[in-house]
């Protein structure tokens, strides 16, 4: 699949090169989620500001994590030192994060089994992305809300949102906008590559909306399989 210049994202196209091994065989496109971001963002940072640099850096890191299969192809992290820490849990290395996948890595929970609304340990990279791209067909946008300290230790507040317009697991869509907020600490090297990403948020803000949709009957669910996209 060829990606035209018009489809390439001006902030993330530098992450593409001929040797990169893409999960789906080609670089992703961003038209739908960029449109969602433009329509729903609450902040507009000045071009070249620290806030814009941080926002684009984190979006680029998330893109690589979702679409690249080899850690050596990543340009936004320091592969030798990288660690992902979510809600105070034990940190994951770069290789562990890539293998597990972004959704599973970020949604791991230490709650008792009977209280888990999402069981990351039972999901593959493919099944987790299929579930969320089905639920948010227009994309799941990420926005930087505030930067509290600059590099090498960047502390920030963020917002994640999307419109629940497709089925999530056995739950029908509500069409509502779902969002959650969180805090992060990003430690970077001299080249602004991430060495440690620490994220804190309440997953219940997201799943409260996803599980609000009525259960789909088995016969209806069988005729409405999840659809994936990049």
C-alpha positions, 0 to 999 in steps of 0.5 A: 500500500502506497501512502501519498504525500497528502496522507502523510502526517507532518509530525510523524512522517519522519518516523517512516523509512525503508527498513522499518518493519510495520505491523500491518506491512505499511505505515499508518495513516492519521486522517480520521484521528487528526480530524477528530483531534482538530474538532475536539481539542481544548488547547492549541499550543504555539508552534515550536513551544515546549507544549507542542514539542511534548505533545508531538513526541508522546503522540509519536511514541504511541504511534511507534508502539502501536505500529512497529514490531521491532524495538530497533526501528523506534526513533522516539525511545532509548531502547537500552534504558526504556521503561513503562510504568503504569499506575505504580506497577512494576515497569515494563521494558521496551521489548515487553511493551512491544510484545504486550501491545499499547492497550494491554500494557496501559490497561494491566490491573492488579484488581481481583479477577472478579472485579476486572472489567478488562483482562489484559493478560487474556488479550493478544496485541491483535485482539486488544487493538481490534476491540478498541478500534471497533469501539472508536471507529473515528479514532481515540485522540490524545491531547496534552493539557498542561506541562509542569516541568521541562526536560529532562524530566517532563511532567504533564497532564493529558486527556484521551477521548473518542466517540463510542460508535462501534461495539466494545466486546459484547456491549452496543455503542452509545454514540457518546463521547468518552474521555479520561484524564491522567498525569504523566512523567516522561524522562528523556535523554539529550536527544529527547528520546524517552527513557522512562514513561510513568503514567497515572490515570483512572481506567474506570473513567473509560470503562464506565462508558464502554460498559454502559452500552446494552449487551448485544444478543448472541444472534445479533453479535454474531452478525456484527463482528468487530472491524479493525483499522489502522 
